[in-house]
């Protein structure tokens, strides 16, 4: 909520910031494994995983557009390469006082240690303003840095060293994710590293850069491709060399302190909006905290809030305006054949990536998702017309940056994506966005379903030949499809009303919505997954596809459809509490919608299970790795994002037409505070509670909309004014 500040005294109530230990991941040894131990930085376009070795630092890096594929085939997201900094001097065994840290409040990675009477310090960050990544190495005595910098290329491009610059460049032609058919698109790419020194010397040696007796060494890293997000230009633009060179040269001309200051101003304008305090933190290495939690089952509330803020950090680091959306691994990938292509999976995963954007106050980070959907519309129109002979468009489960789509058709996948798109409007109230971007896409996908729906003998409308991801038969009236079509039609009707357009279309759509087959309750009290009552009470499949009407949808609510909510509870109980990481995160949100905070909290405990195995496990391997990456396993970032959304949903809900405070507060969080959560309708909300009861809340209104605020059995209607703030006491009385 740009421009709005808390009322006077609120920071005293809620605390100016979380304690330092609540926003830092730290470790007492270097990382050995990429997936489970290395730590991520990113600026949306660029990302890196840092290992922190004392004798050799490995910087594995990515650039968001390095994709293979085309308009027919998803292809896959690709690893770019590594930068290795080899040091003559300290080794892991000779170093003492070692600490490797990722500070979420600053988005800065640091390494400190001592060796031979010298203190060494490293700092790394990915700058969105400068559009480069920055790595600085220093020591507390002059002339102590000697070593080499090397660049590698996962696609075997040519490495060149000249002066203080390393370059790798090449083409993705000839690379396939599977099969032997070449893709119709092959991007060109380039990466550059500038090595800047204070004191000592720097020179090219073969295909490396050597530095000797330097006081400090700063690396500036940039990478890119000739991808352009425009089908009419063939997805190709200018070769990346000029832009990369200009960005690096510009950054090299800025003092390091100014680069860091600009990075902090930009990043903290996003991250600093939300503060969460669930209780005292523990000043131990993060991996040791996980070990202790898993061994003793003693809650670590600081770790719970740290994981919440980590999800916000990861979205800022992997999804910024002007770029591509976060993929299945955000933007961090070390493979040219990553699991599930590191793609945009549209049967829950890419949607889950953005569940937190509105509620956790990162609406700007949503923009790349909407822009990507808009960019591939024409491709999807053509593929959909060829397969279904309809208007509109939809998608298969696997999707890439050029609109190519593979694996099974998930006919309601586009409707699910557009649920996110509508929700962004619901949080922001941005009518220009709704008119120019969201509504046209929503209308097109409505047309797909208007052409495809079939009537039953009684006139009820069902989706034909549907699929409940990712199991069961293909048949008519699958609940997953029915619920998402209802959601799409309902949201589009509301959008047309807001914009005051398309009255005839709007009325016809409302009539079709009301004829859709609705959710059904089955023989054992469950919410049916299929039109046929065949659900198995022993089925513990990871997907919860027939519960989208409860979360993230709003067709089923405790207040308006209590019988269906109870049936959803029965189904959710049957699915069990042990699953993959992302499924566990989804269950946190579902239990929060059912106002069962204690059950949601139990799932939080399951998600904080320390996992070491990176092999694929579809059943019961979920948890987090030592670096707090979500474990499917293997690593999938949707579980991180889904967890953050779930904690926000436990503390604040706004989907059912009211702003509900502490709807699913667990007994495990008796006292706490949160500042800066967002509610639909354009509101920012702070909440404090003690001994399980609300003590005070502050609501700030962005647009001056009226709202109903609820806490338990109490509710109050507020006629707000634009940019005004309202302090509510424990009984929701407005304080003067």
C-alpha positions in Angstrom: 0.0 0.0 0.0 2.3 2.7 -1.3 2.2 5.9 0.6 0.2 4.7 3.6 1.9 4.7 6.9 0.8 3.3 10.3 -0.9 5.7 12.7 1.2 7.3 15.4 2.1 4.9 18.1 1.4 1.8 16.1 5.1 0.8 15.9 5.2 0.8 19.6 2.3 -1.6 19.7 3.5 -3.9 17.0 7.3 -3.5 17.2 9.3 -1.7 14.6 10.9 -5.0 13.3 11.2 -8.6 14.0 14.2 -9.6 16.1 17.3 -10.2 14.1 17.3 -13.9 14.7 13.8 -14.2 13.2 15.0 -12.9 9.8 18.4 -14.6 9.4 19.3 -18.1 8.2 22.8 -18.9 9.4 25.2 -21.9 9.5 28.5 -22.6 11.1 30.0 -24.4 8.1 30.1 -24.0 4.3 27.5 -25.6 2.1 28.3 -28.9 0.5 25.1 -29.6 -1.5 23.3 -27.3 -3.9 19.8 -28.4 -3.2 19.8 -28.8 0.5 22.5 -26.4 1.9 23.5 -23.6 -0.5 21.6 -20.3 0.0 19.8 -18.3 -2.7 20.0 -14.6 -3.8 18.1 -13.1 -6.7 16.8 -9.9 -8.3 13.9 -11.5 -10.3 15.9 -11.8 -13.5 19.2 -13.2 -12.1 19.6 -15.7 -9.3 22.6 -17.5 -7.6 23.2 -20.2 -5.1 26.1 -19.5 -2.7 28.2 -22.1 -1.0 30.6 -20.1 1.2 33.7 -22.3 1.0 36.8 -20.6 2.5 39.3 -22.0 0.0 36.9 -22.0 -2.9 33.6 -20.1 -3.3 31.1 -21.5 -5.7 28.5 -19.2 -7.2 26.0 -21.2 -9.3 24.0 -18.8 -11.3 20.8 -18.6 -13.4 19.0 -16.1 -15.7 15.3 -16.4 -15.9 15.0 -16.6 -19.7 17.5 -19.3 -20.4 14.9 -21.8 -21.7 14.9 -24.4 -24.4 11.5 -25.2 -26.1 9.2 -23.6 -28.6 5.5 -23.0 -29.2 4.7 -26.7 -29.3 6.9 -28.1 -26.6 7.4 -26.8 -23.1 11.1 -27.5 -23.2 12.8 -26.8 -19.9 14.4 -24.1 -17.8 18.2 -24.3 -18.0 21.1 -23.8 -15.6 23.5 -21.1 -16.8 26.9 -21.9 -15.2 29.2 -21.3 -12.2 31.7 -18.8 -11.0 34.5 -20.3 -9.0 36.7 -18.1 -6.8 39.8 -20.0 -5.7 41.9 -18.6 -2.9 45.5 -19.2 -2.0 45.5 -19.3 1.8 42.8 -20.4 4.3 41.2 -23.8 4.0 38.0 -25.1 5.6 40.2 -26.9 8.3 42.2 -23.8 9.2 39.3 -21.4 9.4 37.8 -20.5 12.8 34.8 -18.6 13.9 33.0 -19.4 10.6 29.5 -18.1 9.9 27.5 -18.2 6.7 24.3 -16.1 6.8 21.4 -14.9 4.7 19.8 -11.8 6.1 16.2 -11.6 4.9 15.8 -8.0 6.1 18.6 -6.9 3.8 18.7 -9.6 1.1 22.4 -9.9 1.7 24.5 -13.1 2.0 27.6 -12.9 4.2 30.4 -15.2 5.1 32.9 -14.4 8.0 35.8 -16.4 9.4 39.3 -16.1 10.7 42.5 -17.8 9.5 46.1 -17.0 10.2 45.3 -14.0 12.3 43.2 -12.4 9.5 39.5 -11.8 9.6 37.8 -12.4 6.2 34.4 -11.0 5.2 32.2 -11.5 2.1 29.0 -9.8 1.1 26.8 -10.7 -1.8 23.5 -9.4 -3.1 21.4 -9.3 -6.3 20.6 -5.7 -7.2 17.3 -5.0 -8.9 18.1 -1.3 -9.5 21.5 -2.1 -11.0 20.3 -5.4 -12.6 23.5 -7.2 -11.7 24.7 -9.5 -8.9 27.5 -8.2 -6.6 30.0 -10.3 -4.7 32.6 -8.5 -2.4 35.6 -10.1 -0.7 37.5 -8.2 2.0 40.0 -8.8 4.8 40.9 -6.7 7.9 44.6 -6.6 6.8 45.8 -5.2 3.5 47.0 -7.4 0.6 45.5 -10.6 1.9 43.4 -11.6 -1.1 45.1 -13.7 -3.7 43.5 -16.2 -6.1 41.7 -16.7 -9.4 38.2 -16.3 -10.8 36.9 -18.9 -13.3 33.6 -19.0 -15.3 31.9 -22.2 -16.5 29.1 -22.7 -19.0 26.5 -25.5 -18.7 26.0 -25.4 -22.5 29.8 -25.5 -23.4 29.9 -21.9 -24.7 33.3 -20.4 -25.3 35.0 -18.9 -22.2 37.2 -15.8 -22.8 39.3 -13.7 -20.3 40.4 -10.3 -21.3 41.7 -7.7 -18.8 39.4 -7.9 -15.8 36.4 -9.4 -17.7 35.3 -13.0 -18.2 32.8 -13.9 -20.9 30.9 -17.0 -21.9 28.6 -17.0 -24.9 26.8 -19.6 -27.0 23.6 -21.0 -28.4 21.0 -23.4 -27.0 20.6 -25.0 -30.5 20.7 -28.7 -30.3 19.6 -29.1 -26.7 16.4 -31.0 -26.0 14.8 -32.0 -22.7 13.7 -35.3 -24.2 13.5 -36.8 -27.7 15.6 -35.9 -30.8 13.4 -33.4 -32.5 15.1 -29.9 -32.5 13.1 -27.0 -31.2 12.0 -24.3 -33.6 13.5 -21.7 -31.2 17.1 -21.6 -30.1 18.1 -18.7 -27.9 21.5 -17.1 -27.9 23.0 -16.3 -24.5 25.9 -14.7 -22.8 27.3 -14.2 -19.3 30.0 -11.7 -18.1 32.0 -11.3 -14.9 33.9 -8.1 -14.1 36.6 -8.4 -11.4 37.3 -5.1 -9.6 40.1 -4.8 -7.1 41.4 -2.3 -4.6 45.1 -2.7 -4.0 47.2 -5.5 -5.6 46.8 -6.5 -9.2 44.3 -8.2 -11.5 45.1 -9.8 -14.9 43.8 -12.3 -17.4 45.6 -15.7 -17.2 44.4 -18.1 -19.9 40.7 -18.4 -19.4 40.7 -17.1 -15.8 41.3 -13.8 -14.0 44.0 -13.8 -11.4 44.1 -11.3 -8.5 47.1 -10.9 -6.2 47.6 -9.2 -2.9 44.4 -7.2 -3.1 42.7 -5.4 -0.2 39.3 -6.1 -1.6 37.9 -7.9 -4.7 34.4 -7.2 -6.1 32.8 -9.4 -8.7 29.9 -8.0 -10.8 28.0 -10.8 -12.6 25.3 -10.4 -15.3 23.8 -12.8 -17.8 21.1 -12.8 -20.5 19.6 -14.1 -23.7 18.1 -12.7 -26.8 14.6 -13.7 -25.6 11.9 -11.0 -25.8 8.4 -11.6 -24.4 6.7 -10.8 -27.7 5.4 -13.5 -30.1 5.1 -11.0 -32.9 8.9 -10.6 -32.8 9.4 -14.4 -32.8 10.3 -14.3 -29.2 13.8 -13.0 -30.2 15.4 -9.7 -29.8 18.8 -8.2 -29.8 21.9 -10.3 -28.9 22.5 -9.9 -25.2 26.1 -8.7 -25.4 25.5 -5.0 -25.6 23.0 -4.8 -22.7 25.1 -7.0 -20.4 28.2 -4.9 -21.1 26.4 -1.6 -20.5 24.9 -2.8 -17.2 28.2 -4.1 -15.9 30.1 -1.0 -16.9 27.5 1.2 -15.3 27.6 -0.8 -12.1 31.4 -0.7 -12.1 31.2 3.1 -12.1 29.1 3.2 -8.9 30.9 2.9 -5.5 30.2 -0.3 -3.8 28.5 1.4 -0.8 26.1 3.2 -3.2 25.3 -0.1 -5.0 24.4 -1.6 -1.7 22.4 1.4 -0.5 20.3 1.4 -3.6 19.7 -2.3 -3.3 18.6 -2.0 0.3 16.2 0.9 -0.5 14.6 -1.0 -3.3 14.3 -4.4 -1.5 13.2 -3.1 1.9 10.4 -1.1 0.2 8.9 -4.5 -0.4 10.1 -6.8 2.3 9.7 -4.2 5.1 5.9 -4.0 4.7 5.2 -7.0 6.8 6.4 -7.8 10.3 5.5 -11.1 12.1 6.3 -11.9 15.7 5.2 -15.3 16.9 7.5 -15.5 19.9 11.1 -15.6 20.9 13.7 -17.0 18.5 16.6 -19.3 19.2 20.1 -18.1 18.5 21.4 -21.4 16.9 22.4 -22.3 13.4 19.3 -22.8 11.3 20.0 -26.5 10.6 20.6 -27.1 14.3 17.2 -25.5 15.1 15.6 -27.9 12.6 17.4 -30.9 14.2 16.3 -29.8 17.6 12.7 -29.3 16.5 12.6 -32.7 14.9 14.2 -34.4 17.8 12.4 -32.8 20.7 9.2 -31.5 19.0 9.5 -28.4 21.1 8.1 -25.6 19.1 10.4 -22.9 17.7 8.1 -20.1 16.9 11.0 -17.9 15.6 11.7 -20.6 13.0 8.0 -20.6 12.0 8.1 -16.8 11.4 11.5 -17.1 9.7 10.0 -19.6 7.2 7.1 -17.2 6.6 9.4 -14.3 5.8 11.6 -16.6 3.7 8.7 -17.2 1.4 8.3 -13.5 0.9 12.0 -13.1 0.4 12.0 -15.8 -2.3 9.1 -14.3 -4.2 10.8 -10.9 -4.2 14.0 -12.6 -5.4 12.4 -14.6 -8.2 9.5 -12.4 -9.5 9.9 -8.7 -10.2 8.1 -6.4 -12.7 9.4 -6.6 -16.2 10.5 -10.2 -15.9 9.2 -13.8 -16.1 7.2 -15.4 -13.2 8.7 -17.7 -10.6 8.8 -21.3 -12.0 8.7 -24.6 -10.2 12.1 -23.8 -8.6 11.7 -20.1 -8.5 14.7 -19.2 -10.6 17.3 -21.5 -9.0 18.3 -24.5 -11.0 21.6 -26.4 -11.4 20.6 -28.8 -14.2 19.9 -28.8 -17.9 17.4 -31.6 -17.3 15.7 -30.4 -14.1 12.8 -32.3 -12.4 9.5 -31.6 -14.1 11.3 -29.2 -16.5 11.4 -26.6 -13.7 8.4 -25.3 -15.6 5.1 -23.6 -15.1 2.9 -26.4 -13.9 -0.8 -25.4 -14.1 -2.5 -28.1 -12.1 -1.6 -26.4 -8.8 2.0 -25.4 -8.7 2.3 -22.1 -10.5 -0.9 -21.0 -9.0 0.4 -21.8 -5.5 3.5 -19.7 -6.3 1.3 -16.6 -6.2 -1.1 -17.3 -3.4 0.9 -15.2 -1.0 1.3 -12.2 -3.3 -1.8 -10.4 -2.2 -2.1 -11.3 1.5 1.6 -11.0 2.2 1.7 -7.5 0.6 3.8 -8.2 -2.5 1.3 -7.3 -5.2 4.1 -5.9 -7.4 5.7 -9.3 -7.6 2.5 -10.7 -9.1 2.9 -8.7 -12.3 5.2 -11.1 -14.2 2.7 -13.9 -13.8 -0.1 -11.9 -15.5 2.3 -10.7 -18.2 3.4 -14.2 -19.0 -0.2 -15.4 -19.4 -0.9 -12.5 -21.6 2.1 -13.1 -23.8 1.2 -16.7 -24.6 -2.5 -16.2 -25.2 -2.2 -16.4 -29.0 -0.2 -19.6 -28.9 -2.8 -21.2 -26.5 -5.7 -20.0 -28.7 -4.3 -21.8 -31.7 -3.5 -25.0 -29.8 -6.9 -25.0 -28.1 -8.8 -24.5 -31.4 -6.9 -27.4 -33.0 -7.6 -29.7 -30.1 -11.1 -28.7 -29.0 -12.6 -26.7 -31.9 -13.7 -23.9 -29.5 -13.1 -20.3 -28.9 -10.9 -19.2 -26.0 -7.8 -21.0 -24.7 -6.5 -23.4 -22.2 -3.3 -25.3 -21.3 -1.7 -28.6 -20.7 0.0 -29.3 -17.3 3.5 -28.4 -18.4 4.2 -24.9 -19.8 7.1 -22.9 -21.0 8.0 -19.3 -21.8 7.0 -19.5 -25.5 3.6 -20.9 -24.9 4.5 -24.5 -25.6 2.6 -27.0 -23.5 3.1 -30.7 -22.9 1.9 -33.7 -20.9 -1.9 -34.0 -20.1 -4.5 -31.4 -21.0 -5.7 -29.8 -17.8 -8.7 -28.1 -19.3 -9.5 -26.0 -16.2 -5.8 -25.0 -15.7 -6.3 -21.6 -17.5 -9.4 -20.9 -15.3 -7.3 -21.6 -12.2 -4.5 -19.3 -13.4 -7.1 -16.6 -13.9 -8.3 -17.1 -10.4 -4.9 -15.6 -9.4 -5.4 -12.9 -11.9 -8.8 -11.9 -10.5 -7.5 -12.1 -6.9 -4.8 -9.5 -7.8 -7.6 -7.1 -8.7 -9.5 -8.0 -5.5 -6.5 -7.0 -3.4 -5.4 -3.9 -5.3 -8.6 -2.5 -6.8 -6.6 -1.6 -9.9 -9.3 -1.0 -12.5 -6.8 -0.2 -15.3 -5.2 -3.6 -14.8 -8.7 -5.2 -14.7 -9.8 -3.5 -17.9 -6.7 -3.8 -20.0 -5.2 -7.2 -18.9 -7.4 -9.3 -16.5 -10.9 -9.0 -18.0 -9.9 -9.8 -21.6 -8.2 -13.0 -20.6 -11.1 -13.9 -18.3 -13.6 -13.4 -21.0 -11.7 -15.5 -23.5 -11.4 -18.5 -21.1 -15.1 -18.1 -20.3 -15.7 -18.5 -24.1 -13.8 -21.7 -24.1 -16.1 -23.1 -21.4 -19.3 -21.7 -23.0 -18.4 -23.6 -26.1 -17.4 -26.8 -24.2 -20.0 -27.3 -21.5 -22.6 -29.9 -22.1 -26.1 -30.2 -20.6 -27.3 -33.2 -18.6 -30.9 -34.3 -19.3 -32.1 -32.0 -16.5 -30.3 -29.0 -18.0 -27.4 -29.0 -15.5 -24.2 -28.0 -17.1 -21.0 -30.1 -16.8 -17.5 -30.1 -18.2 -17.0 -33.0 -20.5 -14.2 -35.5 -20.3 -12.6 -33.9 -17.3 -9.6 -34.8 -15.1 -9.0 -34.4 -11.4 -5.3 -33.8 -11.1 -3.4 -36.1 -10.8 -5.4 -39.3 -10.6 -8.7 -41.0 -11.4 -10.6 -41.5 -14.6 -11.4 -38.9 -17.3 -15.2 -38.3 -17.3 -17.9 -35.7 -17.2 -18.6 -33.4 -14.3 -15.3 -33.7 -12.4 -15.5 -31.6 -9.3 -12.2 -29.8 -9.9 -13.4 -28.6 -13.3 -16.9 -27.6 -12.0 -15.5 -25.6 -9.1 -13.0 -23.7 -11.2 -15.6 -22.9 -14.0 -17.9 -21.6 -11.3 -15.1 -19.5 -9.9 -14.2 -18.2 -13.4 -17.8 -17.3 -14.3 -18.5 -15.7 -10.9 -15.3 -13.6 -11.0 -16.0 -12.5 -14.6 -19.5 -11.5 -13.7 -18.1 -9.4 -10.9 -15.4 -7.9 -13.2 -18.0 -6.9 -15.8 -20.0 -5.2 -13.0 -17.0 -3.3 -11.8 -16.2 -2.1 -15.3 -19.8 -1.5 -16.3 -19.3 -3.3 -19.6 -20.6 -6.4 -21.5 -24.1 -6.5 -19.9 -25.5 -9.0 -22.3 -22.5 -11.3 -22.0 -22.4 -10.8 -18.2 -26.1 -11.8 -17.8 -25.7 -14.9 -20.0 -22.6 -15.9 -18.1 -24.4 -15.5 -14.7 -27.2 -17.8 -16.1 -24.7 -20.5 -17.1 -23.0 -20.2 -13.7 -26.2 -20.9 -11.9 -26.8 -24.0 -14.1 -23.4 -25.6 -13.3 -23.3 -28.8 -11.4 -22.4 -27.8 -7.9 -20.4 -29.6 -5.2 -22.0 -32.8 -4.0 -21.8 -34.6 -0.7 -21.2 -38.4 -0.9 -22.1 -41.5 0.9 -19.6 -41.2 3.7 -20.2 -37.5 4.2 -17.3 -36.4 1.9 -17.1 -33.8 -0.7 -17.2 -35.8 -3.9 -14.2 -35.6 -6.2 -16.3 -36.9 -9.1 -19.9 -36.6 -10.2 -20.1 -40.4 -9.5 -19.9 -41.1 -5.8 -16.8 -43.3 -5.9 -14.4 -41.6 -3.5 -12.3 -44.0 -1.5 -12.0 -43.0 2.2 -8.5 -44.6 2.3 -7.2 -42.5 -0.6 -4.4 -40.3 0.6 -3.4 -38.8 -2.8 -1.3 -35.7 -2.5 -3.6 -33.6 -4.8 -6.6 -32.0 -3.2 -8.2 -31.1 -6.5 -11.8 -31.3 -5.4 -11.2 -28.8 -2.6 -10.3 -25.8 -4.7 -13.8 -24.4 -4.0 -12.7 -24.1 -0.3 -9.2 -22.8 -1.0 -8.1 -20.9 -3.0 -11.7 -20.5 -4.2 -14.7 -19.1 -2.4 -17.6 -21.2 -3.5 -17.5 -23.1 -0.2 -17.3 -21.1 3.0 -18.1 -21.8 6.7 -20.5 -18.9 6.8 -22.5 -19.4 3.6 -22.3 -23.2 2.9 -21.7 -24.9 6.3 -22.8 -28.4 5.1 -20.3 -28.3 2.1 -17.6 -27.0 4.5 -18.2 -29.9 6.7 -18.0 -32.3 3.8 -14.7 -30.7 2.8 -13.5 -31.3 6.3 -14.4 -35.0 6.0 -12.5 -35.2 2.7 -9.5 -33.4 4.1 -9.4 -35.7 7.2 -9.4 -38.7 4.9 -6.5 -37.4 2.8 -4.3 -37.4 6.0 -1.6 -35.1 7.2 1.5 -36.6 5.7 2.4 -35.9 2.0 4.6 -33.9 -0.2 5.9 -30.5 0.8 3.5 -28.5 -1.5 0.5 -30.6 -0.5 1.2 -30.0 3.1 1.3 -26.3 2.5 -2.0 -26.5 0.7 -3.5 -28.3 3.6 -2.4 -25.5 6.0 -4.5 -23.1 3.9 -7.5 -25.5 3.7 -7.5 -26.0 7.5 -7.2 -22.2 8.0 -10.3 -21.7 5.8 -12.1 -24.2 8.0 -11.0 -22.1 11.0 -9.1 -25.0 12.5 -5.9 -23.3 13.6 -4.7 -26.2 15.7 -4.9 -28.6 12.7 -3.2 -26.1 10.5 -0.4 -25.7 13.1 0.0 -29.5 13.1 0.6 -29.3 9.4 3.2 -26.5 10.0 5.0 -29.0 12.2 4.9 -31.6 9.4 6.3 -29.1 6.9 9.2 -28.3 9.2 10.3 -31.9 9.1 14.1 -31.9 8.2 14.6 -33.8 4.9 17.8 -35.0 3.5 16.6 -37.1 0.6 16.4 -35.4 -2.8 15.0 -38.4 -4.7 11.4 -38.1 -6.1 8.9 -39.1 -3.5 5.2 -38.7 -4.4 3.8 -39.9 -1.1 5.3 -38.9 2.3 8.7 -37.2 1.8 7.6 -33.7 2.4 9.3 -31.2 4.6 12.2 -28.7 4.3 15.9 -29.0 3.6 18.6 -27.5 5.9 18.5 -24.3 3.7 14.7 -24.1 4.3 13.9 -24.9 0.6 10.7 -26.9 0.4 11.1 -30.6 -0.3 8.6 -32.3 -2.5 11.1 -34.0 -2.6 13.1 -33.0 -4.6 13.1 -29.2 -4.2 10.0 -27.3 -5.4 9.5 -23.7 -4.3 5.7 -23.8 -4.3 5.7 -25.3 -0.8 7.7 -22.3 0.5 5.2 -19.9 -1.1 2.2 -22.0 0.0 3.4 -22.0 3.6 3.7 -18.2 3.7 0.2 -17.9 2.2 -1.1 -20.4 4.9 0.3 -18.5 7.8 -1.2 -15.2 6.5 -4.6 -17.1 6.0 -4.5 -18.2 9.6 -4.2 -14.6 10.8 -6.4 -12.8 8.3 -9.1 -13.7 5.8 -11.0 -11.6 3.4 -12.4 -14.0 0.7 -16.0 -14.2 2.0 -16.9 -10.5 1.9 -15.6 -9.6 5.4 -12.2 -8.9 6.9 -11.8 -11.6 9.5 -9.2 -11.2 12.2 -7.4 -14.2 13.7 -9.8 -16.7 12.1 -7.5 -19.7 12.7 -5.2 -18.7 15.5 -3.7 -21.9 17.0 -3.2 -22.4 20.8 0.5 -22.7 20.0 0.6 -18.9 19.3 -1.0 -17.5 22.4 0.7 -14.1 22.0 1.9 -12.4 18.9 1.6 -9.6 16.4 1.6 -9.0 12.7 1.8 -5.8 10.8 1.2 -5.1 7.1 -1.0 -8.0 5.9 -3.4 -7.1 3.1 -7.1 -7.7 2.8 -9.2 -7.7 -0.3 -10.9 -4.4 -1.1 -7.7 -2.4 -0.7 -6.9 -2.6 3.0 -3.7 -3.1 5.1 -4.1 -4.7 8.5 -2.1 -4.9 11.7 -3.1 -7.3 14.5 -1.9 -7.8 18.1 -3.1 -10.6 20.4 -2.4 -11.9 23.9 -3.4 -15.1 25.6 -5.2 -16.2 22.5 -7.4 -13.1 22.3 -7.3 -10.0 20.1 -6.0 -6.9 21.9 -5.8 -4.4 19.1 -6.0 -4.1 15.3 -5.3 -1.3 12.9 -6.9 -1.1 9.5 -5.7 1.3 6.8 -7.9 2.0 3.8 -6.3 2.5 0.4 -9.5 3.4 -1.6 -12.0 4.4 1.0 -14.2 1.4 0.5 -16.7 0.3 3.1 -15.9 -3.0 4.9 -17.1 -5.3 7.5 -14.5 -6.4 10.1 -15.1 -9.5 12.1 -13.5 -11.1 15.1 -15.2 -14.2 16.4 -18.9 -13.3 17.0 -18.2 -9.6 16.9 -18.4 -7.5 13.7 -18.4 -3.9 12.8 -19.2 -2.0 9.5 -16.7 0.7 8.7 -17.4 3.5 6.2 -13.7 4.3 5.5 -12.1 7.3 4.0 -9.3 7.0 1.4 -5.8 6.8 3.1 -7.3 6.8 6.6 -6.4 4.5 9.4 -8.7 3.0 12.1 -7.6 1.5 15.4 -10.0 -1.2 16.8 -9.9 -2.5 20.3 -10.6 -6.1 21.4 -14.3 -5.7 20.9 -13.9 -4.0 17.5 -14.8 -0.6 18.9 -13.1 2.2 16.9 -10.7 4.2 19.0 -10.6 8.0 18.5 
